[in-house]
Amino acid sequence: MIFKGMFDNNKKVEKLEYRFEIPEGTNRISLNLTKGAFKDVIISLEDSEGRTRVLTSFKTFKKKYYLTTHWESTSNCCIPGDIPAGEWKIKLLKPYLVDSEFELEVIVENGNLIKKENMKKISLKEHYPDTKEWYAGELHNHTNVSDGRMALKELKKEILDKDIDFIFPTEHNSVLTKYPDLDKPVIPSTELTLDDLGHFNLFGLRQLIDYYNFVEENETREESLKKIFCEVKRQGGFVSLNHPFHNSSKMCLGLFYNIDLKDLDFIEVINSPTSEDRNAYYDKKALEALDMLWCDGHKIFAVAGSDNHGLTLGDPLNYIRLDKYSTENILENLKKGRTYISRVGEIKLRMENNGSVIYPGDKVNGEVSIKVFSSQNLVWKIIKNGKVVFTQKGKELIVNQSVFTGEYLRVEGVSEDHEPMVVINPIYNSLKEPSIEKWFDVKDVVWRD
């Protein structure tokens, strides 16, 4: 069966639906993307019982998908299982202006199933032996499953070579359902990319999100994003604002939608530091936004990612203090802000308050002792309620500070060129109730400065 057409470039949002019949006894459906612009036009395949079984887009180097009754013979980004007879649907969501022809082919089969490459199923219930206190992870990355150059087998080598302890795969709009067979947690995630005016990582997804059902032609993008964020939270996942101020000669990638701040769990403060057109200025602006949010009482924590589209990853890394080396505890402690970001490898961090050991993201009261040891010389800053109150140069920071009601404190290490290299998430004491509700109230102030 062939389904083809031309997108209407006069429509900012366009939704197309094609129906076809699946006979009894079918055990394999092939979906081939035979023609289409390399754009974020989202493609979903829905079965006769209303379940989303395939989620991909035209922005992928993978053009063939196999959906079968068995996991081993089903392609990535697909949900295997029973293939019920009846009316199935292919749904196309064009979320921004695209002017191109497209063609999709569906082949319905009943025959021998061929096992694919050796991969593991991605699950949120993985547990591993505890070996240390802090674990390093990559939170923003791409492979050729979307628009990256790296194949999954190459990614496996990078993870092992760089001793990365966990990874959040964030392909554009699609969610990986299988991964190279390595003995490390892989947390199902995606980068929501409805256009280039605002990207978000969605962490810890338990189901595929059929964006077709959440985006309408005659609504604002803020309304569409709100519905998607609600679905993420319903699944127990989290929302991270990516590269909120980034701009380059190629495209603008900041956030240009006035979303509700209460929908955000994280803000990406270091993004793609090794990429072309790199400008640390935009990360500094993200850190300004972080401080403005905390001064207003928002507990939105800092994260970072390589956002790799090439052949390397792991710069920067996010270090999480874990009680258990499991996917669930990674998500739990990420949400608590029990993390720091580093471009210089693992640091030694010890903080105490009233005789007890504390961690980033903790609530504290009174005097706090802070000890940081790094492999590189940096300029260390203590930032309290948005103001630098102490600086020290070198490989170590040893200082005592007080944190009282309505205050937060965070530590930052920068290079001689003032580029952020280490960001330790805040500790705090009884923050006020937030009064800033919308993103533009933050963006307009940060850009103005």
Phi, psi and chi 1 to 4 in degrees:
 res  aa     phi    psi   chi1   chi2   chi3   chi4
   1 MET       -  134.1  -69.6  173.6  -79.3      -
   2 ILE  -114.8  131.6  -58.0  -66.9      -      -
   3 PHE  -123.7  120.2  -55.0   97.4      -      -
   4 LYS  -144.5  163.9   58.6 -176.3  178.8  179.5
   5 GLY   178.1 -165.5      -      -      -      -
   6 MET  -132.9  128.5  170.3   73.4   77.7      -
   7 PHE   -70.8  144.7  -68.7  118.6      -      -
   8 ASP   -89.0  109.2 -174.0  -13.1      -      -
   9 ASN   -72.9   -6.1 -159.5   37.5      -      -
  10 ASN   -84.9  -10.6  -66.3  -44.8      -      -
  11 LYS  -105.6  122.3  -68.1 -176.8  176.7 -179.0
  12 LYS   -67.1  -40.1 -175.3  176.0  179.1 -179.4
  13 VAL  -121.2  132.8  173.1      -      -      -
  14 GLU  -138.0  134.1 -171.5  173.0    5.1      -
  15 LYS  -122.6  125.1  -60.4  171.1   70.7  171.5
  16 LEU  -124.5  144.2  -58.4  172.7      -      -
  17 GLU  -137.1  133.4 -173.1  176.4  -69.5      -
  18 TYR  -127.4  132.2  -61.0   92.2      -      -
  19 ARG  -111.0  146.2  -58.1  167.9 -176.0 -113.5
  20 PHE  -153.2  160.3   59.4   95.8      -      -
  21 GLU   -98.8  138.6  -70.3  -67.7  -35.7      -
  22 ILE  -111.1  121.9  -66.6  -66.6      -      -
  23 PRO   -78.7  163.2   27.7  -33.3      -      -
  24 GLU   -59.5  146.4  -68.3  -79.1   -2.8      -
  25 GLY    85.8    2.2      -      -      -      -
  26 THR   -70.3  134.6  -60.9      -      -      -
  27 ASN  -124.9    2.2   67.0   -0.5      -      -
  28 ARG  -154.1  135.0 -176.1  166.0  103.2  162.1
  29 ILE  -124.3  128.7  -61.1  173.3      -      -
  30 SER  -104.4  133.3  -58.3      -      -      -
  31 LEU  -119.2  118.3  173.0   63.0      -      -
  32 ASN  -114.9  127.8  -58.7  -36.8      -      -
  33 LEU   -91.7   89.0  -43.5 -175.7      -      -
  34 THR   -84.1  -23.8   51.5      -      -      -
  35 LYS  -156.9  140.3 -177.4 -174.6  -68.3 -174.4
  36 GLY   162.9  143.1      -      -      -      -
  37 ALA   -62.9  147.9      -      -      -      -
  38 PHE   -76.6   71.8 -163.2   74.4      -      -
  39 LYS  -130.9  167.6  -59.3  -71.9 -174.1  179.9
  40 ASP   -81.1   55.3  -67.4  -60.9      -      -
  41 VAL   -91.2  117.0  175.8      -      -      -
  42 ILE   -87.6  134.9  -57.6  169.3      -      -
  43 ILE  -118.6  126.9  -55.0  163.5      -      -
  44 SER  -130.1  148.1   56.4      -      -      -
  45 LEU  -116.9  120.4  179.5   63.4      -      -
  46 GLU  -111.7  133.5 -179.1 -177.8  -65.2      -
  47 ASP   -84.4  179.8   68.1   18.3      -      -
  48 SER   -70.5   -9.3   58.4      -      -      -
  49 GLU  -103.9   10.2  -62.7  177.3   -3.3      -
  50 GLY    83.2   13.1      -      -      -      -
  51 ARG   -95.0  137.1  -60.9  171.5  -62.7 -179.9
  52 THR   -77.8  121.6  -58.7      -      -      -
  53 ARG  -110.1  -23.2  -55.3  -67.2  -64.2  -87.5
  54 VAL  -138.2  136.5  179.8      -      -      -
  55 LEU  -138.1  116.3 -177.8   65.0      -      -
  56 THR  -151.9 -165.7 -176.7      -      -      -
  57 SER  -154.2  174.2   78.0      -      -      -
  58 PHE   -75.0  -14.3  -79.4  113.4      -      -
  59 LYS   -86.9   73.2 -174.8 -178.4  -86.0 -169.4
  60 THR  -155.6  149.3  176.0      -      -      -
  61 PHE   -90.7   -3.8  -66.9  105.3      -      -
  62 LYS   -96.8  112.7  -60.7  -68.9 -174.4 -179.6
  63 LYS  -106.5   -3.7  -57.5  -61.8 -176.2 -178.2
  64 LYS  -128.1  135.0  -66.2 -172.0  176.3 -177.1
  65 TYR  -131.7  137.0  -63.0   84.3      -      -
  66 TYR  -119.5  122.0  -59.6   99.9      -      -
  67 LEU  -109.6  120.6  176.3   65.8      -      -
  68 THR  -132.0 -177.8   79.6      -      -      -
  69 THR   -81.6   -9.1   52.7      -      -      -
  70 HIS  -125.0  143.4  -67.5   82.6      -      -
  71 TRP   -62.0  -41.7 -179.4   84.8      -      -
  72 GLU   -63.0  -28.4  -67.4   83.8   -3.4      -
  73 SER  -105.0    6.8   52.9      -      -      -
  74 THR   -97.8  142.1  -67.9      -      -      -
  75 SER   -71.9  165.4  -61.9      -      -      -
  76 ASN   -62.8  156.0 -136.3  -35.5      -      -
  77 CYS    67.1   19.2  -53.4      -      -      -
  78 CYS  -129.5  151.0  -55.6      -      -      -
  79 ILE  -108.8  109.9  -55.1  -62.6      -      -
  80 PRO   -74.1  173.6   30.1  -35.1      -      -
  81 GLY   135.1 -169.0      -      -      -      -
  82 ASP   -54.0  137.0  178.9   51.0      -      -
  83 ILE  -108.4   91.4  -62.1 -179.5      -      -
  84 PRO   -70.6  144.8   26.6  -33.9      -      -
  85 ALA   -70.6  157.7      -      -      -      -
  86 GLY   125.9 -161.9      -      -      -      -
  87 GLU   -86.9  120.6 -174.9  178.7   75.5      -
  88 TRP  -105.7  164.5  -74.5   50.3      -      -
  89 LYS  -133.7  139.0  -59.0  174.6 -174.7  176.4
  90 ILE  -101.7  127.9  -69.7 -179.6      -      -
  91 LYS  -121.4  130.9  -60.1 -170.3  -70.5 -173.3
  92 LEU  -114.6  128.5  -56.8 -178.9      -      -
  93 LEU  -117.2  112.9  170.6   62.8      -      -
  94 LYS   -99.6  103.6 -172.4 -159.0   73.5  172.5
  95 PRO   -89.7    0.4   29.3  -30.4      -      -
  96 TYR  -153.9 -179.3   58.6  100.4      -      -
  97 LEU   -69.1  121.0  -65.0  177.9      -      -
  98 VAL  -139.9  131.6  174.9      -      -      -
  99 ASP  -121.9   93.7 -177.6   12.7      -      -
 100 SER  -163.3  162.1   73.7      -      -      -
 101 GLU   -82.1  158.4  -65.8 -179.2  -51.5      -
 102 PHE  -143.9  156.5   64.6   86.2      -      -
 103 GLU  -151.9  131.0 -177.8  177.0  -67.2      -
 104 LEU  -123.7  143.5  -56.6  170.1      -      -
 105 GLU  -121.1  132.1 -179.6 -175.5   27.7      -
 106 VAL  -116.7  127.6  173.3      -      -      -
 107 ILE  -118.8  123.9  -58.4  173.1      -      -
 108 VAL  -102.7  127.7  179.4      -      -      -
 109 GLU  -136.4  164.9  -59.6  173.7  -75.2      -
 110 ASN  -147.6   96.9 -174.2   17.1      -      -
 111 GLY  -163.4 -159.6      -      -      -      -
 112 ASN   -68.8  138.2  -64.9  -32.4      -      -
 113 LEU   -96.9  131.8  -58.8  180.0      -      -
 114 ILE  -101.2  126.9  -58.7  172.8      -      -
 115 LYS   -69.9  134.1 -175.9  177.2 -179.6  179.4
 116 LYS   -84.8 -170.4  -53.1  -67.1  -75.5 -175.3
 117 GLU   -61.7  162.4   64.5  -88.9   22.8      -
 118 ASN   -70.8  106.7 -172.6   28.4      -      -
 119 MET  -134.5  161.9  -55.5  -82.6  -85.9      -
 120 LYS  -110.3  151.2   76.8  168.4 -173.3  174.9
 121 LYS   -77.9  132.6 -174.6  175.9 -178.7 -179.3
 122 ILE   -78.5  131.0  -65.6 -179.5      -      -
 123 SER  -142.9  152.5  167.4      -      -      -
 124 LEU   -94.2   15.1  -78.4  173.7      -      -
 125 LYS  -122.7   31.3  -63.2 -177.3  178.9 -179.9
 126 GLU   -86.9  138.5  -66.7 -178.6  -46.2      -
 127 HIS  -130.0  141.6  -65.1  -96.0      -      -
 128 TYR  -134.5  159.3  -61.2   88.1      -      -
 129 PRO   -62.8  136.3  -22.2   32.9      -      -
 130 ASP   -73.0  130.3  -60.3  -32.3      -      -
 131 THR  -126.4  -14.1   57.6      -      -      -
 132 LYS  -161.8 -174.8   50.1 -170.8  175.0 -178.7
 133 GLU   -96.4  -42.3 -174.6  177.7   19.1      -
 134 TRP  -111.0  136.3  -68.3   90.9      -      -
 135 TYR  -124.1  139.1  -67.2   79.4      -      -
 136 ALA  -100.8  134.8      -      -      -      -
 137 GLY  -139.9  155.5      -      -      -      -
 138 GLU  -104.1  125.1  167.6   68.2   79.0      -
 139 LEU  -110.2   -1.2  -92.3   61.8      -      -
 140 HIS  -153.1  109.3 -167.7  170.2      -      -
 141 ASN  -159.4  157.9   54.0   99.2      -      -
 142 HIS  -138.6  146.5  -58.5  -82.1      -      -
 143 THR  -125.4 -173.0   69.5      -      -      -
 144 ASN   -73.1    1.7   59.3   10.8      -      -
 145 VAL   -66.5  -26.3  174.0      -      -      -
 146 SER  -122.3 -110.1   58.8      -      -      -
 147 ASP  -114.1   19.7   62.5  -14.9      -      -
 148 GLY   -89.4  163.4      -      -      -      -
 149 ARG   -88.2  -23.8  -69.0  168.2   52.4 -160.5
 150 MET   -80.4  134.2 -173.1 -176.9  -64.2      -
 151 ALA   -81.4  159.2      -      -      -      -
 152 LEU   -60.8  -35.8  -76.7  171.6      -      -
 153 LYS   -68.0  -30.8   61.3 -178.3  179.0 -178.9
 154 GLU   -72.0  -35.2  -64.3  169.5  -37.3      -
 155 LEU   -63.4  -38.7 -167.2   69.8      -      -
 156 LYS   -58.5  -43.2  175.8  179.7  179.3  178.8
 157 LYS   -63.3  -41.8 -174.8  176.2 -175.5  -57.2
 158 GLU   -61.0  -43.9  -84.7  -78.3  -69.5      -
 159 ILE   -61.5  -44.0  -68.1  170.6      -      -
 160 LEU   -72.3  -42.8  -64.8  174.9      -      -
 161 ASP   -64.2  -34.9  -72.1  -10.6      -      -
 162 LYS   -99.0    8.0  -64.3 -174.9  175.6  177.3
 163 ASP    54.0   44.0 -161.3   24.9      -      -
 164 ILE   -80.2  131.0  -64.2  172.8      -      -
 165 ASP   -88.4  -24.5  -62.0  -52.7      -      -
 166 PHE  -157.9  162.2   61.5   89.2      -      -
 167 ILE  -147.0  143.3 -170.7  165.3      -      -
 168 PHE  -107.9  100.5  -71.6   59.5      -      -
 169 PRO   -68.5  128.1  -10.7   25.7      -      -
 170 THR  -127.9   62.0   53.0      -      -      -
 171 GLU   -65.5  153.6  -52.0  -65.7   -5.2      -
 172 HIS   -65.3  113.5  -66.9  -74.7      -      -
 173 ASN    69.0  -19.0  -63.9  -41.9      -      -
 174 SER  -105.2  156.8   56.7      -      -      -
 175 VAL  -116.8  122.8 -179.3      -      -      -
 176 LEU   -65.7  137.3  -64.6 -174.6      -      -
 177 THR  -109.0   -8.9   51.4      -      -      -
 178 LYS  -146.6  159.9   53.5  176.2   63.8  177.6
 179 TYR  -149.6  158.7 -147.9   70.1      -      -
 180 PRO   -51.7  144.4  -28.7   35.4      -      -
 181 ASP   -75.6   85.7 -168.9   11.5      -      -
 182 LEU  -127.0  154.2   49.9   86.3      -      -
 183 ASP   -90.3   59.9 -161.5   26.3      -      -
 184 LYS  -145.6  152.8  -64.0  174.2 -175.6  -75.4
 185 PRO   -67.3  137.2  -20.3   32.0      -      -
 186 VAL  -125.6  118.7 -179.7      -      -      -
 187 ILE  -102.7  118.5  -68.2   86.2      -      -
 188 PRO   -60.6  123.0   18.9  -29.2      -      -
 189 SER  -151.0  176.5  -54.9      -      -      -
 190 THR  -159.8  159.4 -172.2      -      -      -
 191 GLU  -102.4  109.8 -177.4  170.7   20.7      -
 192 LEU   -68.3  119.3  173.6   62.0      -      -
 193 THR  -135.8   83.1  -46.3      -      -      -
 194 LEU   -86.0  -15.5  -62.1 -179.0      -      -
 195 ASP  -174.5 -168.9   51.7   35.8      -      -
 196 ASP  -102.6   26.4  -74.3  -27.9      -      -
 197 LEU  -110.6   14.5  -59.8  177.2      -      -
 198 GLY   162.4  113.7      -      -      -      -
 199 HIS  -114.7  145.5  -67.1 -174.2      -      -
 200 PHE  -139.2  134.5  -56.4   85.9      -      -
 201 ASN   -86.7  133.2  -82.9  -17.9      -      -
 202 LEU  -110.1  111.6  -48.2  179.0      -      -
 203 PHE  -100.4  144.1  -63.8  143.0      -      -
 204 GLY    71.2   44.4      -      -      -      -
 205 LEU   -79.9  140.4  -61.4  178.3      -      -
 206 ARG  -105.9  -11.6  -72.8  163.0  171.3   76.7
 207 GLN  -145.4  158.5  -63.1  172.7  -91.3      -
 208 LEU   -66.9  141.1  -60.3 -178.6      -      -
 209 ILE  -100.9  114.3  -62.4  178.0      -      -
 210 ASP   -84.0   93.9 -169.3  -10.3      -      -
 211 TYR   -59.6  -24.0  -54.8  103.7      -      -
 212 TYR   -53.1  -34.0 -172.0   96.5      -      -
 213 ASN   -83.3   -6.7  -62.5  -30.1      -      -
 214 PHE  -117.6   -4.3  -63.7   97.2      -      -
 215 VAL  -120.8  125.2  179.5      -      -      -
 216 GLU  -116.3  156.5  -61.0  -61.7  -23.7      -
 217 GLU   -68.7  -32.2  -63.0 -179.8   16.3      -
 218 ASN  -111.4   34.4  -62.7  -43.7      -      -
 219 GLU  -126.4  162.1   67.4 -175.7    6.2      -
 220 THR   -73.4  158.5   66.4      -      -      -
 221 ARG   -65.4  -33.1 -174.6   50.1   44.0   91.4
 222 GLU   -59.8  -38.6  -74.1   88.5  -11.0      -
 223 GLU   -66.2  -41.1  -70.2  172.3  -38.7      -
 224 SER   -64.3  -45.8  -58.8      -      -      -
 225 LEU   -62.0  -40.1  -70.3  169.7      -      -
 226 LYS   -57.6  -43.8  167.7   66.4   78.5  172.1
 227 LYS   -66.4  -39.8  -69.9 -172.3  -71.1 -176.9
 228 ILE   -66.8  -43.2  -65.9  170.9      -      -
 229 PHE   -61.4  -39.2  -64.5  157.5      -      -
 230 CYS   -62.3  -38.6  -73.4      -      -      -
 231 GLU   -66.2  -40.8  170.9   60.4   17.5      -
 232 VAL   -59.1  -46.8  173.4      -      -      -
 233 LYS   -66.2  -35.7  -58.8  -59.1  175.5   69.3
 234 ARG   -60.0  -34.7 -174.9 -165.0   67.2   80.2
 235 GLN   -79.9   -5.5  -66.9 -171.4   25.2      -
 236 GLY    86.9   15.4      -      -      -      -
 237 GLY   -94.3 -176.2      -      -      -      -
 238 PHE  -132.8  156.9  -54.9  115.7      -      -
 239 VAL  -116.7  128.9  176.4      -      -      -
 240 SER  -121.5  129.1  177.4      -      -      -
 241 LEU   -81.1  120.2  168.2   57.0      -      -
 242 ASN   -90.6  146.9  -66.5  -14.7      -      -
 243 HIS    24.8   67.9   38.7   69.0      -      -
 244 PRO   -67.2  -16.6   22.5  -33.3      -      -
 245 PHE  -127.5    7.9  -63.4   98.6      -      -
 246 HIS   -68.6  143.1  -85.1 -138.6      -      -
 247 ASN  -148.1  147.9 -167.4    4.4      -      -
 248 SER  -150.3  179.0   73.2      -      -      -
 249 SER   -69.4  -16.1   59.9      -      -      -
 250 LYS   -91.5  -41.8  -62.9  178.8 -178.8  178.3
 251 MET  -166.9  160.5   63.4 -177.8   70.3      -
 252 CYS   -90.7  133.2  -64.3      -      -      -
 253 LEU  -128.9   16.9  -71.6  173.2      -      -
 254 GLY   -76.6 -174.2      -      -      -      -
 255 LEU  -100.7  118.3  176.5   56.6      -      -
 256 PHE  -116.9   23.9  -63.9   88.7      -      -
 257 TYR  -120.8  141.5  -65.7  116.0      -      -
 258 ASN   -89.5   71.0 -160.9   20.4      -      -
 259 ILE   -79.0  165.1   64.3  168.3      -      -
 260 ASP   -76.2  127.2  -69.4  -29.4      -      -
 261 LEU   -63.8  -28.2  -66.1  173.0      -      -
 262 LYS   -66.0  -13.7   64.6 -178.0 -179.5 -179.2
 263 ASP   -82.7  -11.4  -69.1  -31.5      -      -
 264 LEU   -92.7  137.6  -65.1  179.3      -      -
 265 ASP  -103.1  -32.2  -60.5  -69.3      -      -
 266 PHE  -141.2  159.5  -48.7  105.9      -      -
 267 ILE  -132.4  131.0 -179.1  170.8      -      -
 268 GLU   -81.0  115.5 -171.1  178.6   57.9      -
 269 VAL  -103.6  -15.9  -60.9      -      -      -
 270 ILE  -131.2  123.7  -59.0  179.3      -      -
 271 ASN  -134.4  131.2  172.0  -87.2      -      -
 272 SER    42.6   57.0   59.2      -      -      -
 273 PRO   -68.4  -13.9   25.0  -33.9      -      -
 274 THR  -104.3    6.4   61.3      -      -      -
 275 SER   -83.3  165.4   65.9      -      -      -
 276 GLU   -66.0  156.3  -64.5 -179.8   13.1      -
 277 ASP    60.7   24.2  -70.1  -29.3      -      -
 278 ARG   -65.0  133.9  161.0   69.5  174.5  163.6
 279 ASN  -143.4  108.7 -169.9  -23.2      -      -
 280 ALA   -63.7  -14.3      -      -      -      -
 281 TYR   -55.5  -38.6  170.1   80.0      -      -
 282 TYR   -71.4  -32.8  -58.6  118.0      -      -
 283 ASP   -68.5  -37.7  -70.9  -19.4      -      -
 284 LYS   -62.2  -37.7  -64.5  172.9 -170.7  175.5
 285 LYS   -65.4  -38.2  -73.5  -62.6  177.9 -177.5
 286 ALA   -63.3  -37.9      -      -      -      -
 287 LEU   -68.5  -35.4  -75.0  163.8      -      -
 288 GLU   -61.0  -42.7  -74.3 -177.5   36.4      -
 289 ALA   -63.3  -40.3      -      -      -      -
 290 LEU   -57.9  -46.6  178.1   75.5      -      -
 291 ASP   -65.8  -39.4  -77.1  -43.4      -      -
 292 MET   -62.8  -39.4 -175.6  175.5  174.3      -
 293 LEU   -65.2  -43.3  -70.7  165.2      -      -
 294 TRP   -69.8  -36.5  -85.4   82.3      -      -
 295 CYS   -61.1  -28.8  -77.2      -      -      -
 296 ASP   -90.3   -0.8 -168.7   56.9      -      -
 297 GLY    98.5    5.8      -      -      -      -
 298 HIS   -83.4  124.9  -69.1  -85.1      -      -
 299 LYS   -93.1   73.9  -74.6 -168.8  -74.7 -175.6
 300 ILE  -110.0  117.2  -63.0  174.8      -      -
 301 PHE   -92.0  158.3  -68.9  102.6      -      -
 302 ALA   -84.7  138.2      -      -      -      -
 303 VAL  -133.8  175.0  -65.4      -      -      -
 304 ALA  -152.1  165.3      -      -      -      -
 305 GLY  -162.6  150.7      -      -      -      -
 306 SER   -70.9  -25.7   68.6      -      -      -
 307 ASP    50.4   39.9 -163.0    2.6      -      -
 308 ASN   -67.9  135.5   74.8  -60.2      -      -
 309 HIS  -119.0    0.2  -72.2   74.3      -      -
 310 GLY  -104.0 -133.9      -      -      -      -
 311 LEU  -116.9   23.1  -62.0  175.4      -      -
 312 THR  -144.8  158.1 -174.7      -      -      -
 313 LEU  -153.1  176.5   74.9  159.6      -      -
 314 GLY    94.5   12.3      -      -      -      -
 315 ASP  -134.7  103.6 -177.6    6.5      -      -
 316 PRO   -88.2  177.1   33.8  -36.5      -      -
 317 LEU  -120.3  153.3  -74.1  171.0      -      -
 318 ASN  -105.7  122.2  -60.9  -97.0      -      -
 319 TYR  -101.9  126.0  -71.3   83.0      -      -
 320 ILE  -118.4  132.5  -59.0 -174.9      -      -
 321 ARG   -82.5  119.7 -161.4  -85.0  176.0 -176.4
 322 LEU  -114.6  145.1  -63.6 -179.6      -      -
 323 ASP   -86.3  -35.1  -51.9  -62.6      -      -
 324 LYS  -137.4  141.8  -61.9  177.9 -179.1  178.1
 325 TYR   -83.6   81.6 -172.2   24.6      -      -
 326 SER  -145.1  159.3   68.9      -      -      -
 327 THR   -62.7  -39.7   53.3      -      -      -
 328 GLU   -65.5  -42.0  -70.4 -177.0  -11.4      -
 329 ASN   -71.6  -30.8 -163.9 -135.1      -      -
 330 ILE   -60.6  -47.7  -70.8  169.0      -      -
 331 LEU   -66.4  -41.3  -73.9  166.8      -      -
 332 GLU   -61.2  -47.8  -71.6  169.8    1.6      -
 333 ASN   -80.1  -22.8  -77.4    4.8      -      -
 334 LEU   -64.2  -44.5 -175.9   67.9      -      -
 335 LYS   -63.3  -34.8  173.6   60.1  177.2  173.6
 336 LYS   -74.3  -10.1  -68.3  176.9 -178.2  176.8
 337 GLY    77.3   19.3      -      -      -      -
 338 ARG   -80.7   56.5 -164.5  160.4  -79.3 -169.7
 339 THR  -144.2  160.1   62.4      -      -      -
 340 TYR  -139.2  158.9   68.1   83.7      -      -
 341 ILE  -108.5  138.9  -61.6  158.5      -      -
 342 SER  -145.3  139.2  177.0      -      -      -
 343 ARG  -105.8    2.6  -63.6 -166.8   59.9 -155.4
 344 VAL  -119.3   21.3  -63.0      -      -      -
 345 GLY    84.4 -173.6      -      -      -      -
 346 GLU   -68.7  137.5 -174.9  171.4   -0.1      -
 347 ILE  -105.6  163.8   62.2  173.2      -      -
 348 LYS   -98.3  120.7  -68.5 -177.0  179.1  179.6
 349 LEU  -127.3  126.8  171.2   64.9      -      -
 350 ARG  -139.9  125.8 -175.3  174.6  179.5   85.6
 351 MET  -128.8  141.8  -61.0 -170.5  -66.6      -
 352 GLU  -133.9  146.4  -65.9 -175.7    5.5      -
 353 ASN  -140.9  119.8  175.3 -127.1      -      -
 354 ASN    54.3   40.7  -63.1  -35.9      -      -
 355 GLY    83.7   -2.0      -      -      -      -
 356 SER  -111.8  144.5  -61.2      -      -      -
 357 VAL   -71.6  134.2  174.8      -      -      -
 358 ILE  -125.1  167.1   59.3  169.7      -      -
 359 TYR  -133.8  161.5  -60.7   97.3      -      -
 360 PRO   -51.0  142.7  -24.9   33.8      -      -
 361 GLY    88.9   -6.5      -      -      -      -
 362 ASP   -83.2  152.0  -80.1   -5.4      -      -
 363 LYS   -85.5  133.2 -175.4  176.1 -179.9  179.8
 364 VAL  -132.2  173.9  -60.7      -      -      -
 365 ASN  -153.6  120.4 -176.4   37.1      -      -
 366 GLY    92.3 -148.9      -      -      -      -
 367 GLU   -73.6  137.3 -173.6  171.6  -79.0      -
 368 VAL  -125.9  130.1  176.0      -      -      -
 369 SER   -97.6  135.5   67.5      -      -      -
 370 ILE  -127.6  127.3  -58.1  170.5      -      -
 371 LYS  -129.8  123.4  -63.4  179.1 -179.1  179.8
 372 VAL  -129.0  132.5 -178.4      -      -      -
 373 PHE  -127.5  128.2  -59.9   91.5      -      -
 374 SER  -124.0  159.5  167.8      -      -      -
 375 SER   -79.7  -12.1   62.6      -      -      -
 376 GLN  -128.4  152.9  -64.9 -173.9   23.8      -
 377 ASN   -72.3  129.5  -73.1  -49.8      -      -
 378 LEU  -138.5  165.5  -64.0  173.4      -      -
 379 VAL   -95.1  113.3  178.3      -      -      -
 380 TRP   -93.1  136.3  -63.9   98.3      -      -
 381 LYS  -125.0  134.7  -59.1  178.0 -177.4 -179.6
 382 ILE   -99.3  121.1  -60.9  -69.0      -      -
 383 ILE  -114.8  120.1  -61.3  169.3      -      -
 384 LYS  -121.3  122.5 -176.7 -170.8  -70.5 -173.2
 385 ASN    48.5   44.9  -77.3   31.9      -      -
 386 GLY    84.5   -1.7      -      -      -      -
 387 LYS  -119.5  140.1  -63.7 -179.7  179.3  179.9
 388 VAL   -75.6  118.6  177.9      -      -      -
 389 VAL  -110.0   -8.6  -63.3      -      -      -
 390 PHE  -162.2  140.0 -178.3   83.8      -      -
 391 THR  -134.0  152.4   60.2      -      -      -
 392 GLN  -156.9  135.3 -179.6  174.1  -50.0      -
 393 LYS   -99.4  148.0  -66.0 -177.5  179.3  179.9
 394 GLY   133.6 -167.4      -      -      -      -
 395 LYS   -90.8   -4.9  -67.8 -176.3  177.7  180.0
 396 GLU  -139.0  155.7   64.6 -178.8   42.2      -
 397 LEU  -133.0  120.4  169.5   68.6      -      -
 398 ILE  -130.2  116.2  -59.1  176.2      -      -
 399 VAL  -157.1  153.1   65.7      -      -      -
 400 ASN  -112.9  136.5  -71.2  -18.5      -      -
 401 GLN  -140.3  159.5  -71.4  -75.4  -38.1      -
 402 SER  -111.5  145.4   58.1      -      -      -
 403 VAL  -131.2  111.1 -177.5      -      -      -
 404 PHE  -112.1 -176.4  -64.5  116.7      -      -
 405 THR   -53.4  131.0  -59.5      -      -      -
 406 GLY    83.0    7.5      -      -      -      -
 407 GLU  -114.2  153.1  -65.4 -178.2  -29.0      -
 408 TYR  -132.0  160.1   78.3   90.5      -      -
 409 LEU  -143.3  137.0 -179.9  150.1      -      -
 410 ARG  -139.2  161.7   68.9  178.9 -176.0   87.6
 411 VAL  -117.1  138.9  179.4      -      -      -
 412 GLU  -137.3  137.5 -174.2  177.1  -46.7      -
 413 GLY  -117.2  127.1      -      -      -      -
 414 VAL  -123.1  158.8  -57.4      -      -      -
 415 SER   -77.9  176.6   67.4      -      -      -
 416 GLU   -61.9  -25.5  -69.5 -174.9   -3.7      -
 417 ASP   -88.0   10.1  -64.0  -31.2      -      -
 418 HIS    67.6   25.5  -53.1  -71.8      -      -
 419 GLU   -88.5  130.4 -175.8  167.3   -1.6      -
 420 PRO   -61.2  126.0  -20.9   32.7      -      -
 421 MET  -118.0  -31.2  -56.2  -60.4  -74.8      -
 422 VAL  -136.2  130.9  175.0      -      -      -
 423 VAL  -131.0  115.3  177.4      -      -      -
 424 ILE  -100.5  127.1  -58.5  174.5      -      -
 425 ASN   -63.2  154.8  -95.0  -49.9      -      -
 426 PRO   -67.0  155.0  -21.5   33.8      -      -
 427 ILE  -108.7  158.4   52.9  177.3      -      -
 428 TYR  -153.9  168.8   67.0   96.8      -      -
 429 ASN  -140.6  106.4 -175.5  -19.4      -      -
 430 SER    45.2   71.5  -58.8      -      -      -
 431 LEU   -68.4  156.1  -60.7  178.3      -      -
 432 LYS   -72.9  167.0   69.7  171.7 -172.1  174.7
 433 GLU   -71.4  127.7 -169.4   70.0   22.7      -
 434 PRO   -60.1  142.1  -23.2   33.9      -      -
 435 SER  -113.0  -21.6   60.3      -      -      -
 436 ILE   -84.8  124.7  -58.9  174.1      -      -
 437 GLU  -109.2  -27.0  -62.2  179.9   -7.8      -
 438 LYS  -118.9  151.3  -64.9  -72.8 -171.3  175.5
 439 TRP   -62.3  -40.1  168.7 -112.1      -      -
 440 PHE   -61.9  -27.3  -77.6  178.5      -      -
 441 ASP   -67.2  -25.0  -66.1  -31.9      -      -
 442 VAL   -87.6  -50.5  176.3      -      -      -
 443 LYS   -56.4  -45.9  171.7  177.6  171.5  -72.8
 444 ASP   -64.0  -35.7  -68.4  -14.3      -      -
 445 VAL   -72.1  -45.3  171.6      -      -      -
 446 VAL   -64.8  -43.6  171.1      -      -      -
 447 TRP   -67.1  -36.6  -89.7  136.1      -      -
 448 ARG   -64.2  -34.1 -174.4  169.1   64.0 -118.4
 449 ASP   -78.6      -  -65.5  -20.8      -      -
